[in-house]
């Protein structure tokens, strides 16, 4: 189940987002709005939910969250953006990675 998370995620939301892949959650994070969508099998599905909600594609980045280990990875097909100097599946810009991490830890991390 895909959820848009605007404030601290509830245990139920985390459980429902884990249903797709069981051990980790695919995310799309809007670094301008400070929100994320998670819980799909593909990052693009999460991205589509945020775009429908009013996000702009240039602000949405893909990542994976492992709630058990509290670990974040920054690899997703939606991150391939040569026009934004990101020709890789990984988020290459340190400031963008840091912003994604801050948002994810604030909304999904252990308190």
C-alpha positions in Angstrom: 0.0 0.0 0.0 1.4 3.4 -1.0 1.2 6.1 1.6 2.0 9.8 1.4 3.8 10.7 4.6 3.6 14.3 5.6 4.3 13.9 9.3 5.7 11.1 11.5 4.6 7.7 10.1 2.4 5.6 12.3 3.3 1.9 13.0 0.3 0.9 10.9 1.5 3.0 7.9 5.0 1.4 8.2 3.5 -2.0 8.4 1.3 -1.4 5.3 4.2 0.1 3.3 6.3 -3.0 4.1 3.7 -5.3 2.6 5.0 -4.8 -0.9 8.6 -6.0 -0.3 8.5 -7.2 3.3 12.0 -6.1 4.5 12.4 -2.6 3.0 10.3 0.2 1.6 10.8 1.8 -1.8 10.4 5.6 -1.5 10.0 8.7 -3.5 11.0 11.8 -1.5 10.1 15.4 -2.4 13.0 17.4 -1.1 11.3 20.7 -1.6 8.0 19.8 0.2 9.7 17.6 2.8 7.3 14.7 2.2 7.6 11.2 0.9 5.5 8.4 -0.7 6.4 4.8 0.1 5.1 1.2 -0.2 5.1 0.3 -3.9 7.1 -2.4 -5.7 8.6 0.3 -8.0 10.0 3.8 -7.1 8.1 5.1 -10.2 4.8 4.3 -8.6 5.6 6.2 -5.5 6.9 9.1 -7.7 3.6 9.1 -9.6 1.6 9.4 -6.4 3.7 12.5 -5.4 3.4 14.0 -8.8 -0.4 13.6 -8.6 -0.3 15.3 -5.2 1.4 18.4 -6.6 5.1 17.6 -6.4 7.4 18.6 -9.3 9.5 15.8 -10.8 12.8 17.7 -10.4 12.3 17.7 -6.6 11.4 13.9 -6.3 14.2 11.4 -5.6 14.1 7.7 -5.1 15.6 5.8 -2.1 15.1 2.6 -0.1 14.5 2.4 3.6 15.2 -0.6 5.8 13.3 0.1 9.0 14.8 -2.8 10.9 18.4 -1.6 10.4 17.4 2.1 10.1 19.5 2.2 6.9 18.9 4.2 3.7 20.2 3.6 0.2 19.9 6.1 -2.6 19.6 4.0 -5.7 16.6 4.1 -8.0 15.8 4.3 -11.7 13.9 7.5 -11.2 17.2 9.1 -10.1 18.7 8.9 -13.6 18.6 12.5 -14.6 21.4 13.7 -16.9 19.7 17.2 -17.3 20.1 17.6 -13.5 23.7 16.3 -13.5 22.7 12.9 -12.1 23.4 10.3 -14.9 23.4 7.5 -12.3 20.8 5.5 -10.4 22.5 6.7 -7.3 21.9 10.2 -6.0 25.3 11.8 -6.7 24.9 15.3 -5.1 25.9 15.2 -1.5 23.5 18.0 -0.5 20.5 16.1 -2.2 21.5 12.9 -0.5 21.7 14.7 2.9 18.3 16.3 2.4 16.7 13.0 1.4 18.2 11.3 4.4 17.0 14.1 6.8 13.4 13.8 5.5 13.3 10.0 5.6 14.8 9.8 9.1 12.4 12.5 10.4 9.3 10.8 8.9 10.2 7.1 9.2 13.1 6.7 11.6 13.1 5.6 15.2 12.3 8.4 17.5 
